[in-house]
């Protein structure tokens, strides 16, 4: 059972240091991407999805670090939890295990929609 971190920023100029730095957990493995969250074609994300196993816990700073697209977000969380992997979003204080309350599911979809909307507005300029 491993504690796994996934960190992502959008550009190579940005710094990953603030993500998950203050939660007091030692990670067995950390995956870092410096690419847009709108795509699923992220090298570290692909490697992380291949690495995690049942019993592992995946820690992500916030929902928008895992995905900026609601469909991708739901697909990843559902896929991970169906394999017995817990997903923890630190900023939102949400944990998903596959036995999630309706409130957790609502918050995931609501916040995921907000982050997708934020990205769409930013792209408009």
Secondary structure as UniProt FT lines:
FT   STRAND          3..9
FT   TURN            12..13
FT   TURN            17..22
FT   STRAND          29..34
FT   TURN            37..38
FT   HELIX           43..51
FT   TURN            54..55
FT   STRAND          57..60
FT   HELIX           63..66
FT   HELIX           70..82
FT   TURN            83..84
FT   STRAND          86..89
FT   TURN            90..93
FT   STRAND          94..96
FT   HELIX           102..124
//
